[in-house]
Amino acid sequence: MSDDAGPRLLNIGYGNLVMASRVVAIVSPQSAPMRRLREEAAGRGKLLDATQGRRTRSILLTDSDLVILSAINPETIASRLTVDGETG
């Protein structure tokens, strides 16, 4: 069976989806460098808040320099990415 069904979407919580192929990293927001990254992205207009008003639990970095905030744990998002990416 071919995997040409179109772009794969990654659920980052609360009905928000991103293209899985664009995600470069999924990191925890608690360190000072990640806080700075978040502030710098907001200043550049490259911050997307997908937390729906909840606490930020993970930060997704994309290949287009976009920083996405999610209220889902990094491990959960990574497992969704891995499970969705496996075939068979």
C-alpha positions, -999 to +999 in steps of 0.1 A: +000+000+000+014+034-010+019+062+016+008+089-009-024+097+009-012+133+014+005+152+041+006+135+076-009+157+103+003+156+139-023+162+167-008+187+192-039+188+213-074+203+215-082+200+178-049+216+167-029+198+139+005+205+123+022+189+094+044+162+109+071+166+082+077+202+092+084+195+129+122+196+137+121+193+175+097+189+204+111+204+236+101+211+272+095+248+279+109+250+314+146+259+308+157+295+304+169+291+268+135+278+258+118+308+275+141+331+256+133+313+224+096+317+230+100+354+237+122+360+206+097+342+184+069+363+198+089+394+190+095+383+154+059+373+149+068+336+146+050+323+177+018+302+174+000+295+207-020+263+204-025+258+242-062+270+242-054+290+274-039+261+292-003+258+306+024+253+280+039+218+283+058+216+251+073+237+224+075+225+188+101+240+164+095+238+127+117+240+097+101+273+087+114+290+120+079+288+135+076+282+173+044+264+183+032+261+219+012+231+230-005+221+262+004+184+256+035+168+271+065+164+247+065+126+253+029+123+243+034+143+211+066+123+203+047+090+207+019+103+184+046+112+158+062+077+162+030+057+161+016+076+131+049+073+113+052+035+116+037+013+089+026-023+091 
